[in-house]
């Protein structure tokens, strides 16, 4: 105190007022887990997308989470040239944070980098599996994008491809993303925080928030308390038991669907009777309203009802432990080793109460006679198991996962998760493969019906999952800011949409 008092009055005023002015427009966002990387090509993963998508890096088009309509972002307009080719007009006068110009060449580079199989890229495997995509600049601001089979919703799919600087290395994961967005990457203090700073040269409207810091705490109660005390301004995802203050807490139907993925390729899970028994062992009604909110909706498929291709006629698996035991006995009588140890793999912090729900399901499976062990992993270890190539000597696995599709169409789900060549598929069924390929090229009612037929076979005959719930999110918003969560909040958090009070 004495040292500060010795400063000249003018210097003291400048010292005091500048940080206060900055802090008035700075916010802190508390997440459930630290990202394992900040590669724009992985922005479809929620722990990365919340930080980078539409904050640092932007997309050509933007998908409205409320109704699925497509609006311009880095592309101002688009048109179809022929059944295999679309033409996009690139927004003029935009520069990347490193000074590079946004033009057709830069966008082509970003698309080629996304499609480069030397780079682990969930955007490619999740949204473009089985497609060959070729971008060709026509002139400075005109880009044509061709595919090797018809893609009638390509402009929608371009809402998933993030455009990074052409100075980003090809084929190497990035930890310091450079884009065109309203915020620049500030720094990553590993284990502590990630900071973003407002891009004062942004092509669009200037956002309210000057600087944003992302921190992480694994306990939902801690995240909620941080917002309540003013230590943080927003906790995008808190557990139902911590959403106790109506003045701060907002519930919303998010686009996530939780499931347990069954590795159908490895005994004893390669026996469809065993997979059916797994489903019949789970008491979904007991979990709903206790571990999870009473507002979650029991699921039958991996897309929410608002998505084109959702099949409304599928029935939720009943809880029938007696029938589950009968199926295991029948499979054992035919030589299936139903006593083999099955590994349940969960991910810490994938959603609130993620460990508790895995412990409950572990007990339910044990009750009907399954030999199961439970492992809860950090995100980096869990991701290694989620995506191909899978270890040939792997044990039979039931893997906890959650899938986000707020993009309006089942194509953003089905190939990646269920086609035999899908990067995160643990099944191979010729009928499903054929349905998904034909659905991807179809339009209108035919497209919808083909996806519905595929989901029916996946759930009723292949039994590739334990469908759990269409999830409900809870966000705690502090008194300093105005923010309304939407169906996309679980996968992206656009800081430019946050207003200071």
DRENDO-1510 file (C-alpha; in Angstrom, 1 decimal, always signed):
<recs>
REC; n; res; u; v; w
REC; 1; UNK; +0.0; +0.0; +0.0 .
REC; 2; UNK; +2.8; +2.4; +0.8 .
REC; 3; UNK; +4.5; +1.8; -2.5 .
REC; 4; UNK; +1.3; +2.6; -4.4 .
REC; 5; UNK; +0.7; +5.7; -2.4 .
REC; 6; UNK; +4.1; +7.0; -3.5 .
REC; 7; UNK; +3.1; +7.0; -7.1 .
REC; 8; UNK; +2.1; +10.3; -8.7 .
REC; 9; UNK; -1.6; +10.9; -8.8 .
REC; 10; UNK; -1.8; +10.7; -12.6 .
REC; 11; UNK; +0.2; +7.5; -12.7 .
REC; 12; UNK; -1.9; +6.0; -10.0 .
REC; 13; UNK; -5.1; +6.9; -11.8 .
REC; 14; UNK; -3.8; +5.3; -15.0 .
REC; 15; UNK; -2.7; +2.2; -13.1 .
REC; 16; UNK; -6.0; +1.8; -11.5 .
REC; 17; UNK; -8.4; +2.7; -14.3 .
REC; 18; UNK; -7.0; +0.7; -17.2 .
REC; 19; UNK; -7.4; -2.7; -15.6 .
REC; 20; UNK; -10.9; -1.9; -14.3 .
REC; 21; UNK; -12.0; -0.8; -17.8 .
REC; 22; UNK; -10.6; -4.0; -19.3 .
REC; 23; UNK; -12.1; -6.2; -16.6 .
REC; 24; UNK; -15.5; -4.7; -17.2 .
REC; 25; UNK; -15.6; -6.3; -20.6 .
REC; 26; UNK; -13.6; -9.5; -19.7 .
REC; 27; UNK; -15.3; -12.8; -18.9 .
REC; 28; UNK; -14.4; -16.2; -17.5 .
REC; 29; UNK; -16.0; -19.4; -18.8 .
REC; 30; UNK; -15.7; -22.5; -16.7 .
REC; 31; UNK; -15.8; -25.8; -18.6 .
REC; 32; UNK; -15.9; -29.4; -17.3 .
REC; 33; UNK; -12.6; -30.4; -18.8 .
REC; 34; UNK; -9.5; -29.1; -20.4 .
REC; 35; UNK; -9.2; -29.6; -24.2 .
REC; 36; UNK; -6.5; -32.0; -25.2 .
REC; 37; UNK; -5.7; -29.9; -28.3 .
REC; 38; UNK; -7.2; -26.9; -30.2 .
REC; 39; UNK; -7.0; -28.2; -33.8 .
REC; 40; UNK; -9.8; -26.5; -35.8 .
REC; 41; UNK; -10.3; -29.8; -37.8 .
REC; 42; UNK; -11.5; -31.3; -34.5 .
REC; 43; UNK; -14.0; -28.6; -33.7 .
REC; 44; UNK; -16.9; -31.0; -34.0 .
REC; 45; UNK; -15.7; -32.4; -30.6 .
REC; 46; UNK; -17.5; -30.3; -28.0 .
REC; 47; UNK; -14.5; -29.8; -25.7 .
REC; 48; UNK; -12.7; -28.1; -28.7 .
REC; 49; UNK; -15.6; -26.6; -30.5 .
REC; 50; UNK; -16.7; -24.5; -27.4 .
REC; 51; UNK; -13.3; -22.7; -27.6 .
REC; 52; UNK; -12.5; -22.4; -31.3 .
REC; 53; UNK; -15.6; -22.7; -33.5 .
REC; 54; UNK; -17.0; -19.3; -34.7 .
REC; 55; UNK; -14.8; -17.7; -32.1 .
REC; 56; UNK; -11.3; -18.1; -33.6 .
REC; 57; UNK; -12.1; -20.0; -36.8 .
REC; 58; UNK; -15.3; -19.6; -38.9 .
REC; 59; UNK; -17.2; -21.7; -41.4 .
REC; 60; UNK; -18.4; -20.9; -45.0 .
REC; 61; UNK; -22.0; -21.2; -44.0 .
REC; 62; UNK; -23.7; -21.2; -40.6 .
REC; 63; UNK; -26.4; -23.6; -39.5 .
REC; 64; UNK; -29.2; -22.0; -37.4 .
REC; 65; UNK; -29.6; -24.3; -34.3 .
REC; 66; UNK; -33.3; -23.4; -34.0 .
REC; 67; UNK; -34.5; -24.5; -37.4 .
REC; 68; UNK; -31.6; -25.8; -39.4 .
REC; 69; UNK; -31.6; -23.0; -42.0 .
REC; 70; UNK; -28.4; -22.0; -43.7 .
REC; 71; UNK; -27.1; -18.5; -43.5 .
REC; 72; UNK; -23.9; -16.8; -44.9 .
REC; 73; UNK; -20.7; -16.6; -42.9 .
REC; 74; UNK; -17.4; -16.6; -44.9 .
REC; 75; UNK; -19.4; -17.4; -48.0 .
REC; 76; UNK; -21.9; -14.8; -49.1 .
REC; 77; UNK; -23.9; -16.9; -51.6 .
REC; 78; UNK; -23.8; -20.3; -53.2 .
REC; 79; UNK; -25.4; -22.2; -56.1 .
REC; 80; UNK; -25.4; -25.6; -57.7 .
REC; 81; UNK; -23.5; -26.0; -60.9 .
REC; 82; UNK; -24.4; -29.6; -61.6 .
REC; 83; UNK; -25.3; -32.7; -59.5 .
REC; 84; UNK; -21.6; -33.0; -58.3 .
REC; 85; UNK; -20.5; -29.4; -58.1 .
REC; 86; UNK; -21.4; -26.3; -56.0 .
REC; 87; UNK; -20.1; -22.8; -56.4 .
REC; 88; UNK; -19.4; -20.5; -53.4 .
REC; 89; UNK; -18.7; -16.8; -53.4 .
REC; 90; UNK; -16.2; -15.9; -50.7 .
REC; 91; UNK; -16.6; -12.8; -48.6 .
REC; 92; UNK; -14.3; -10.1; -49.8 .
REC; 93; UNK; -12.1; -7.8; -47.6 .
REC; 94; UNK; -11.5; -10.4; -44.8 .
REC; 95; UNK; -8.1; -11.2; -43.4 .
REC; 96; UNK; -6.9; -13.9; -41.1 .
REC; 97; UNK; -5.4; -13.0; -37.7 .
REC; 98; UNK; -1.9; -13.5; -39.1 .
REC; 99; UNK; -2.6; -11.0; -42.0 .
REC; 100; UNK; -3.1; -13.6; -44.7 .
REC; 101; UNK; -6.0; -12.8; -47.1 .
REC; 102; UNK; -9.2; -14.8; -47.1 .
REC; 103; UNK; -9.8; -15.8; -50.8 .
REC; 104; UNK; -10.8; -18.8; -52.8 .
REC; 105; UNK; -7.2; -20.2; -52.6 .
REC; 106; UNK; -7.2; -20.0; -48.8 .
REC; 107; UNK; -10.6; -21.7; -48.5 .
REC; 108; UNK; -9.4; -24.4; -50.9 .
REC; 109; UNK; -6.4; -24.9; -48.7 .
REC; 110; UNK; -8.6; -25.3; -45.6 .
REC; 111; UNK; -10.8; -27.8; -47.3 .
REC; 112; UNK; -7.9; -29.8; -48.5 .
REC; 113; UNK; -6.3; -29.8; -45.1 .
REC; 114; UNK; -9.6; -31.0; -43.6 .
REC; 115; UNK; -9.8; -33.8; -46.1 .
REC; 116; UNK; -6.1; -34.8; -45.7 .
REC; 117; UNK; -6.1; -38.4; -44.3 .
REC; 118; UNK; -2.7; -37.7; -42.7 .
REC; 119; UNK; -4.4; -35.5; -40.2 .
REC; 120; UNK; -6.7; -36.8; -37.5 .
REC; 121; UNK; -9.8; -34.9; -38.2 .
REC; 122; UNK; -13.3; -35.6; -36.8 .
REC; 123; UNK; -14.9; -33.1; -39.1 .
REC; 124; UNK; -13.8; -35.2; -42.0 .
REC; 125; UNK; -14.7; -38.6; -40.6 .
REC; 126; UNK; -17.9; -37.4; -39.0 .
REC; 127; UNK; -19.4; -35.3; -41.8 .
REC; 128; UNK; -17.6; -36.4; -45.0 .
REC; 129; UNK; -17.0; -40.1; -44.5 .
REC; 130; UNK; -16.9; -42.0; -47.8 .
REC; 131; UNK; -16.8; -38.8; -49.9 .
REC; 132; UNK; -14.0; -37.4; -52.1 .
REC; 133; UNK; -14.2; -33.6; -52.0 .
REC; 134; UNK; -12.3; -31.4; -54.5 .
REC; 135; UNK; -12.2; -27.6; -54.1 .
REC; 136; UNK; -11.1; -25.6; -57.2 .
REC; 137; UNK; -10.7; -21.8; -57.2 .
REC; 138; UNK; -12.4; -20.2; -60.2 .
REC; 139; UNK; -11.2; -16.7; -59.6 .
REC; 140; UNK; -10.1; -14.7; -56.5 .
REC; 141; UNK; -13.3; -15.0; -54.6 .
REC; 142; UNK; -15.1; -17.8; -56.4 .
REC; 143; UNK; -14.7; -21.4; -55.3 .
REC; 144; UNK; -16.2; -24.6; -56.8 .
REC; 145; UNK; -16.5; -27.7; -54.6 .
REC; 146; UNK; -17.0; -31.0; -56.4 .
REC; 147; UNK; -17.8; -34.4; -54.8 .
REC; 148; UNK; -17.5; -37.8; -56.3 .
REC; 149; UNK; -21.2; -38.6; -55.7 .
REC; 150; UNK; -24.2; -36.2; -55.4 .
REC; 151; UNK; -24.4; -34.3; -52.2 .
REC; 152; UNK; -27.6; -32.2; -52.3 .
REC; 153; UNK; -26.9; -30.6; -48.9 .
REC; 154; UNK; -23.3; -29.6; -49.5 .
REC; 155; UNK; -23.9; -26.0; -48.4 .
REC; 156; UNK; -25.2; -27.3; -45.1 .
REC; 157; UNK; -22.2; -29.5; -44.8 .
REC; 158; UNK; -19.9; -26.5; -45.3 .
REC; 159; UNK; -21.3; -25.2; -42.1 .
REC; 160; UNK; -19.1; -27.8; -40.3 .
REC; 161; UNK; -15.7; -27.1; -42.1 .
REC; 162; UNK; -13.7; -24.5; -40.2 .
REC; 163; UNK; -11.4; -22.2; -42.3 .
REC; 164; UNK; -8.0; -21.9; -40.8 .
REC; 165; UNK; -5.1; -19.7; -42.1 .
REC; 166; UNK; -3.3; -21.0; -45.1 .
REC; 167; UNK; -0.1; -20.7; -43.0 .
REC; 168; UNK; -1.4; -23.6; -40.8 .
REC; 169; UNK; +0.8; -26.6; -41.5 .
REC; 170; UNK; -0.7; -29.4; -43.6 .
REC; 171; UNK; -1.0; -32.8; -42.0 .
REC; 172; UNK; +0.0; -31.6; -38.5 .
REC; 173; UNK; -2.3; -31.0; -35.5 .
REC; 174; UNK; -2.4; -27.3; -34.4 .
REC; 175; UNK; -2.4; -26.0; -30.8 .
REC; 176; UNK; -2.4; -22.3; -31.7 .
REC; 177; UNK; -5.3; -21.8; -34.2 .
REC; 178; UNK; -5.4; -18.8; -36.6 .
REC; 179; UNK; -8.7; -17.9; -38.2 .
REC; 180; UNK; -10.8; -15.0; -39.3 .
REC; 181; UNK; -13.1; -15.0; -36.3 .
REC; 182; UNK; -14.1; -12.2; -33.8 .
REC; 183; UNK; -11.5; -13.5; -31.4 .
REC; 184; UNK; -7.8; -14.2; -31.6 .
REC; 185; UNK; -6.1; -17.0; -29.8 .
REC; 186; UNK; -4.3; -15.5; -26.8 .
REC; 187; UNK; -2.5; -18.3; -25.1 .
REC; 188; UNK; -2.8; -21.7; -23.5 .
REC; 189; UNK; -1.4; -22.1; -20.0 .
REC; 190; UNK; -1.7; -25.9; -19.9 .
REC; 191; UNK; -3.5; -27.0; -16.8 .
REC; 192; UNK; -4.7; -23.4; -16.0 .
REC; 193; UNK; -6.5; -21.5; -18.8 .
REC; 194; UNK; -6.9; -20.7; -22.4 .
REC; 195; UNK; -7.3; -17.0; -23.3 .
REC; 196; UNK; -8.9; -15.3; -26.3 .
REC; 197; UNK; -8.7; -11.6; -27.2 .
REC; 198; UNK; -11.1; -9.6; -29.3 .
REC; 199; UNK; -10.1; -9.2; -33.0 .
REC; 200; UNK; -10.3; -5.4; -33.4 .
REC; 201; UNK; -10.1; -5.9; -37.2 .
REC; 202; UNK; -13.0; -8.3; -37.4 .
REC; 203; UNK; -15.1; -8.1; -40.6 .
REC; 204; UNK; -18.4; -8.3; -38.8 .
REC; 205; UNK; -20.0; -6.5; -35.9 .
REC; 206; UNK; -17.7; -5.8; -32.9 .
REC; 207; UNK; -18.6; -8.1; -30.0 .
REC; 208; UNK; -19.2; -6.8; -26.4 .
REC; 209; UNK; -16.7; -9.1; -24.7 .
REC; 210; UNK; -13.1; -7.9; -24.9 .
REC; 211; UNK; -11.2; -10.9; -23.5 .
REC; 212; UNK; -12.3; -14.4; -22.6 .
REC; 213; UNK; -10.6; -16.9; -20.3 .
REC; 214; UNK; -11.6; -20.5; -20.4 .
REC; 215; UNK; -10.9; -22.4; -17.2 .
REC; 216; UNK; -12.0; -25.9; -16.2 .
REC; 217; UNK; -13.2; -27.7; -13.1 .
REC; 218; UNK; -14.3; -31.3; -13.2 .
REC; 219; UNK; -16.9; -31.0; -10.4 .
REC; 220; UNK; -20.3; -29.5; -11.4 .
REC; 221; UNK; -20.9; -28.1; -8.0 .
REC; 222; UNK; -17.6; -26.2; -8.1 .
REC; 223; UNK; -18.5; -24.8; -11.6 .
REC; 224; UNK; -21.9; -23.6; -10.3 .
REC; 225; UNK; -20.4; -22.1; -7.2 .
REC; 226; UNK; -17.8; -20.2; -9.3 .
REC; 227; UNK; -20.5; -18.4; -11.2 .
REC; 228; UNK; -22.6; -17.8; -8.0 .
REC; 229; UNK; -19.6; -16.0; -6.4 .
REC; 230; UNK; -18.6; -14.1; -9.5 .
REC; 231; UNK; -15.3; -16.0; -10.0 .
REC; 232; UNK; -16.7; -17.1; -13.4 .
REC; 233; UNK; -19.4; -15.6; -15.6 .
REC; 234; UNK; -20.8; -18.7; -17.3 .
REC; 235; UNK; -20.8; -22.5; -16.7 .
REC; 236; UNK; -22.2; -23.9; -20.0 .
REC; 237; UNK; -22.8; -27.3; -18.5 .
REC; 238; UNK; -23.8; -28.1; -14.9 .
REC; 239; UNK; -25.6; -31.1; -13.4 .
REC; 240; UNK; -29.3; -31.1; -12.6 .
REC; 241; UNK; -28.7; -31.2; -8.8 .
REC; 242; UNK; -26.6; -28.0; -9.0 .
REC; 243; UNK; -29.2; -26.1; -11.1 .
REC; 244; UNK; -30.9; -24.7; -8.0 .
REC; 245; UNK; -31.1; -21.0; -8.6 .
REC; 246; UNK; -33.8; -19.9; -11.0 .
REC; 247; UNK; -32.2; -16.4; -11.4 .
REC; 248; UNK; -29.1; -17.9; -12.9 .
REC; 249; UNK; -29.8; -21.4; -14.2 .
REC; 250; UNK; -31.4; -22.1; -17.6 .
REC; 251; UNK; -32.4; -25.5; -18.9 .
REC; 252; UNK; -32.5; -26.2; -22.6 .
REC; 253; UNK; -33.0; -29.3; -24.8 .
REC; 254; UNK; -29.5; -29.8; -26.3 .
REC; 255; UNK; -28.7; -31.8; -29.4 .
REC; 256; UNK; -26.8; -34.4; -27.6 .
REC; 257; UNK; -27.8; -38.1; -27.5 .
REC; 258; UNK; -26.1; -40.4; -25.0 .
REC; 259; UNK; -25.4; -44.0; -25.7 .
REC; 260; UNK; -23.2; -47.0; -24.9 .
REC; 261; UNK; -21.5; -48.1; -28.1 .
REC; 262; UNK; -21.3; -51.9; -28.5 .
REC; 263; UNK; -18.3; -53.4; -30.2 .
REC; 264; UNK; -20.2; -55.9; -32.3 .
REC; 265; UNK; -17.0; -57.4; -33.8 .
REC; 266; UNK; -15.6; -59.0; -30.6 .
REC; 267; UNK; -16.9; -62.0; -28.8 .
REC; 268; UNK; -19.2; -62.3; -26.9 .
REC; 269; UNK; -20.6; -59.0; -28.1 .
REC; 270; UNK; -20.6; -60.4; -31.7 .
REC; 271; UNK; -23.7; -62.5; -30.7 .
REC; 272; UNK; -26.8; -60.5; -31.2 .
REC; 273; UNK; -28.5; -62.2; -28.3 .
REC; 274; UNK; -25.8; -60.8; -26.0 .
REC; 275; UNK; -26.3; -57.3; -27.4 .
REC; 276; UNK; -30.0; -57.6; -26.8 .
REC; 277; UNK; -29.4; -58.8; -23.3 .
REC; 278; UNK; -27.3; -55.7; -22.6 .
REC; 279; UNK; -30.1; -53.5; -23.6 .
REC; 280; UNK; -32.7; -55.3; -21.6 .
REC; 281; UNK; -30.5; -55.1; -18.5 .
REC; 282; UNK; -30.7; -51.3; -18.3 .
REC; 283; UNK; -33.4; -49.7; -16.3 .
REC; 284; UNK; -33.7; -46.4; -18.1 .
REC; 285; UNK; -36.6; -45.2; -15.9 .
REC; 286; UNK; -34.6; -45.6; -12.8 .
REC; 287; UNK; -31.8; -43.4; -14.1 .
REC; 288; UNK; -34.2; -40.7; -15.4 .
REC; 289; UNK; -35.2; -38.4; -12.7 .
REC; 290; UNK; -32.4; -39.5; -10.3 .
REC; 291; UNK; -28.9; -39.5; -11.9 .
REC; 292; UNK; -30.2; -37.5; -14.9 .
REC; 293; UNK; -32.9; -34.9; -15.1 .
REC; 294; UNK; -36.5; -36.1; -15.3 .
REC; 295; UNK; -36.6; -34.0; -18.5 .
REC; 296; UNK; -34.3; -36.2; -20.5 .
REC; 297; UNK; -36.0; -38.3; -23.2 .
REC; 298; UNK; -35.3; -42.0; -23.6 .
REC; 299; UNK; -33.7; -42.5; -27.0 .
REC; 300; UNK; -34.1; -45.1; -29.7 .
REC; 301; UNK; -31.5; -43.7; -32.1 .
REC; 302; UNK; -28.5; -41.4; -32.2 .
REC; 303; UNK; -30.4; -38.3; -33.6 .
REC; 304; UNK; -32.9; -36.1; -31.9 .
REC; 305; UNK; -36.5; -35.9; -33.2 .
REC; 306; UNK; -36.0; -32.6; -35.0 .
REC; 307; UNK; -33.3; -34.1; -37.3 .
REC; 308; UNK; -34.3; -35.2; -40.8 .
REC; 309; UNK; -34.1; -39.0; -40.9 .
REC; 310; UNK; -35.2; -39.5; -37.3 .
REC; 311; UNK; -37.5; -42.5; -37.1 .
REC; 312; UNK; -40.5; -41.8; -34.8 .
REC; 313; UNK; -41.8; -45.3; -34.9 .
REC; 314; UNK; -38.9; -47.0; -33.0 .
REC; 315; UNK; -39.7; -48.2; -29.4 .
REC; 316; UNK; -37.5; -47.7; -26.4 .
REC; 317; UNK; -35.9; -50.9; -25.1 .
REC; 318; UNK; -37.8; -52.2; -22.1 .
REC; 319; UNK; -36.2; -53.2; -18.8 .
REC; 320; UNK; -36.5; -57.0; -18.7 .
REC; 321; UNK; -33.8; -58.6; -16.7 .
REC; 322; UNK; -35.5; -62.0; -16.7 .
REC; 323; UNK; -35.5; -62.0; -20.5 .
REC; 324; UNK; -31.9; -60.8; -20.5 .
REC; 325; UNK; -30.9; -63.9; -18.4 .
REC; 326; UNK; -32.8; -66.2; -20.8 .
REC; 327; UNK; -30.9; -64.8; -23.8 .
REC; 328; UNK; -27.5; -65.2; -22.1 .
REC; 329; UNK; -28.4; -68.8; -21.2 .
REC; 330; UNK; -29.4; -69.5; -24.8 .
REC; 331; UNK; -26.2; -68.0; -26.2 .
REC; 332; UNK; -24.1; -69.9; -23.7 .
REC; 333; UNK; -25.8; -73.2; -24.7 .
REC; 334; UNK; -24.8; -72.5; -28.3 .
REC; 335; UNK; -21.2; -72.0; -27.3 .
REC; 336; UNK; -20.9; -68.3; -26.8 .
REC; 337; UNK; -18.6; -67.5; -24.0 .
REC; 338; UNK; -21.0; -65.2; -22.1 .
REC; 339; UNK; -18.8; -65.4; -19.0 .
REC; 340; UNK; -15.9; -63.6; -20.8 .
REC; 341; UNK; -14.9; -60.3; -19.2 .
REC; 342; UNK; -16.4; -57.2; -20.9 .
REC; 343; UNK; -14.8; -53.8; -20.4 .
REC; 344; UNK; -17.0; -50.8; -19.8 .
REC; 345; UNK; -15.2; -47.6; -20.8 .
REC; 346; UNK; -16.4; -44.3; -19.6 .
REC; 347; UNK; -15.2; -40.7; -20.1 .
REC; 348; UNK; -14.7; -38.5; -17.1 .
REC; 349; UNK; -16.8; -35.3; -17.5 .
REC; 350; UNK; -18.4; -36.2; -20.8 .
REC; 351; UNK; -21.6; -34.9; -19.2 .
REC; 352; UNK; -22.7; -34.2; -15.7 .
REC; 353; UNK; -22.9; -37.3; -13.5 .
REC; 354; UNK; -21.1; -39.4; -16.2 .
REC; 355; UNK; -19.3; -41.5; -13.7 .
REC; 356; UNK; -22.4; -42.1; -11.6 .
REC; 357; UNK; -24.5; -43.3; -14.6 .
REC; 358; UNK; -21.7; -45.7; -15.6 .
REC; 359; UNK; -21.6; -47.1; -12.1 .
REC; 360; UNK; -25.3; -47.6; -12.1 .
REC; 361; UNK; -25.3; -49.4; -15.4 .
REC; 362; UNK; -22.3; -51.5; -14.4 .
REC; 363; UNK; -24.3; -52.8; -11.4 .
REC; 364; UNK; -27.4; -53.5; -13.6 .
REC; 365; UNK; -25.3; -55.6; -16.0 .
REC; 366; UNK; -23.7; -57.5; -13.1 .
REC; 367; UNK; -27.2; -58.2; -11.7 .
REC; 368; UNK; -28.2; -60.2; -14.8 .
REC; 369; UNK; -24.9; -62.1; -14.9 .
REC; 370; UNK; -22.5; -60.1; -17.1 .
REC; 371; UNK; -18.9; -60.2; -16.2 .
REC; 372; UNK; -18.0; -56.5; -16.5 .
REC; 373; UNK; -15.3; -54.2; -15.3 .
REC; 374; UNK; -15.6; -50.4; -15.4 .
REC; 375; UNK; -12.8; -48.0; -16.4 .
REC; 376; UNK; -13.3; -44.2; -16.4 .
REC; 377; UNK; -10.7; -42.5; -18.6 .
REC; 378; UNK; -9.6; -38.9; -19.3 .
REC; 379; UNK; -10.6; -37.5; -22.7 .
REC; 380; UNK; -7.3; -38.2; -24.5 .
REC; 381; UNK; -7.3; -41.9; -23.6 .
REC; 382; UNK; -11.0; -42.2; -24.4 .
REC; 383; UNK; -10.6; -40.6; -27.9 .
REC; 384; UNK; -7.9; -43.1; -28.8 .
REC; 385; UNK; -10.4; -45.9; -28.3 .
REC; 386; UNK; -13.3; -44.1; -30.0 .
REC; 387; UNK; -11.9; -43.9; -33.5 .
REC; 388; UNK; -10.3; -46.3; -35.9 .
REC; 389; UNK; -7.8; -47.9; -36.3 .
REC; 390; UNK; -8.9; -50.2; -33.5 .
REC; 391; UNK; -6.5; -52.6; -31.8 .
REC; 392; UNK; -6.9; -56.1; -33.3 .
REC; 393; UNK; -6.3; -57.7; -29.8 .
REC; 394; UNK; -8.8; -55.4; -28.0 .
REC; 395; UNK; -11.2; -56.8; -25.4 .
REC; 396; UNK; -15.0; -56.7; -25.9 .
REC; 397; UNK; -15.9; -53.1; -25.1 .
REC; 398; UNK; -19.0; -51.1; -24.1 .
REC; 399; UNK; -18.0; -47.5; -24.6 .
REC; 400; UNK; -19.8; -44.5; -23.1 .
REC; 401; UNK; -20.3; -41.8; -25.6 .
REC; 402; UNK; -22.4; -38.8; -26.6 .
REC; 403; UNK; -23.2; -37.5; -30.0 .
REC; 404; UNK; -24.2; -34.0; -31.0 .
REC; 405; UNK; -26.1; -33.4; -34.2 .
REC; 406; UNK; -27.7; -29.9; -34.4 .
REC; 407; UNK; -27.2; -29.7; -38.2 .
REC; 408; UNK; -30.6; -30.7; -39.4 .
REC; 409; UNK; -29.9; -34.0; -41.2 .
REC; 410; UNK; -29.0; -37.5; -40.3 .
REC; 411; UNK; -26.0; -37.5; -42.7 .
REC; 412; UNK; -24.0; -35.8; -40.0 .
REC; 413; UNK; -24.4; -38.9; -37.9 .
REC; 414; UNK; -25.1; -42.1; -39.8 .
REC; 415; UNK; -22.1; -42.8; -42.0 .
REC; 416; UNK; -19.4; -42.0; -39.4 .
REC; 417; UNK; -21.1; -44.1; -36.6 .
REC; 418; UNK; -22.6; -47.0; -38.5 .
REC; 419; UNK; -21.3; -47.6; -42.0 .
REC; 420; UNK; -18.7; -50.4; -42.1 .
REC; 421; UNK; -16.2; -47.8; -43.3 .
REC; 422; UNK; -17.2; -45.2; -40.8 .
REC; 423; UNK; -14.3; -43.9; -38.6 .
REC; 424; UNK; -16.2; -44.5; -35.4 .
REC; 425; UNK; -18.3; -47.6; -36.4 .
REC; 426; UNK; -18.0; -50.9; -34.6 .
REC; 427; UNK; -20.4; -52.7; -36.9 .
REC; 428; UNK; -20.5; -54.0; -40.5 .
REC; 429; UNK; -23.9; -54.7; -42.1 .
REC; 430; UNK; -24.3; -54.7; -45.9 .
REC; 431; UNK; -28.0; -53.6; -45.7 .
REC; 432; UNK; -27.2; -50.6; -43.5 .
REC; 433; UNK; -24.2; -49.7; -45.8 .
REC; 434; UNK; -26.5; -49.7; -48.8 .
REC; 435; UNK; -29.2; -47.7; -47.1 .
REC; 436; UNK; -26.8; -45.0; -45.9 .
REC; 437; UNK; -25.1; -44.6; -49.3 .
REC; 438; UNK; -28.4; -44.2; -51.1 .
REC; 439; UNK; -29.7; -41.9; -48.4 .
REC; 440; UNK; -26.7; -39.6; -48.7 .
REC; 441; UNK; -27.4; -39.0; -52.4 .
REC; 442; UNK; -31.2; -38.8; -52.2 .
REC; 443; UNK; -33.5; -35.8; -51.5 .
REC; 444; UNK; -36.9; -35.1; -49.9 .
REC; 445; UNK; -39.1; -37.9; -48.7 .
REC; 446; UNK; -36.9; -40.6; -50.2 .
REC; 447; UNK; -33.9; -39.3; -48.2 .
REC; 448; UNK; -35.9; -39.2; -45.0 .
REC; 449; UNK; -37.3; -42.8; -45.5 .
REC; 450; UNK; -33.9; -44.3; -46.2 .
REC; 451; UNK; -32.4; -42.9; -43.1 .
REC; 452; UNK; -35.4; -44.0; -41.1 .
REC; 453; UNK; -35.0; -47.5; -42.5 .
REC; 454; UNK; -31.3; -47.5; -41.5 .
REC; 455; UNK; -32.0; -46.4; -37.9 .
REC; 456; UNK; -34.7; -49.1; -37.6 .
REC; 457; UNK; -32.3; -51.9; -38.7 .
REC; 458; UNK; -29.5; -50.5; -36.5 .
REC; 459; UNK; -31.7; -50.5; -33.4 .
REC; 460; UNK; -34.0; -53.5; -33.9 .
REC; 461; UNK; -31.8; -56.0; -35.8 .
REC; 462; UNK; -28.1; -55.2; -35.6 .
REC; 463; UNK; -28.4; -53.7; -32.1 .
REC; 464; UNK; -25.3; -51.6; -32.3 .
REC; 465; UNK; -25.9; -49.5; -29.3 .
REC; 466; UNK; -27.5; -49.1; -25.9 .
REC; 467; UNK; -29.4; -45.9; -26.7 .
REC; 468; UNK; -29.8; -43.9; -23.6 .
REC; 469; UNK; -31.3; -40.4; -23.7 .
REC; 470; UNK; -31.8; -37.2; -25.7 .
REC; 471; UNK; -30.1; -35.0; -23.1 .
REC; 472; UNK; -31.1; -31.8; -21.4 .
REC; 473; UNK; -28.5; -29.2; -20.6 .
REC; 474; UNK; -28.3; -26.7; -17.7 .
REC; 475; UNK; -26.3; -23.5; -18.0 .
REC; 476; UNK; -25.5; -21.1; -15.2 .
REC; 477; UNK; -25.2; -17.5; -16.3 .
REC; 478; UNK; -23.8; -14.8; -14.0 .
REC; 479; UNK; -25.3; -11.4; -13.4 .
REC; 480; UNK; -22.7; -9.5; -15.4 .
REC; 481; UNK; -23.7; -11.0; -18.7 .
REC; 482; UNK; -26.7; -11.8; -20.9 .
REC; 483; UNK; -26.7; -15.1; -22.7 .
REC; 484; UNK; -29.4; -17.6; -23.7 .
REC; 485; UNK; -28.3; -21.2; -24.3 .
REC; 486; UNK; -29.5; -23.0; -27.4 .
REC; 487; UNK; -29.4; -26.5; -28.8 .
REC; 488; UNK; -25.8; -25.9; -29.9 .
REC; 489; UNK; -24.5; -24.7; -26.6 .
REC; 490; UNK; -23.1; -28.1; -25.7 .
REC; 491; UNK; -20.8; -28.1; -28.8 .
REC; 492; UNK; -20.0; -24.4; -29.4 .
REC; 493; UNK; -20.1; -21.2; -27.4 .
REC; 494; UNK; -20.1; -18.1; -29.5 .
REC; 495; UNK; -18.6; -15.4; -27.3 .
REC; 496; UNK; -19.9; -12.7; -29.7 .
REC; 497; UNK; -23.4; -13.7; -28.7 .
REC; 498; UNK; -22.7; -12.8; -25.0 .
REC; 499; UNK; -23.7; -9.2; -24.0 .
REC; 500; UNK; -22.4; -7.3; -21.0 .
REC; 501; UNK; -25.0; -5.9; -18.7 .
</recs>
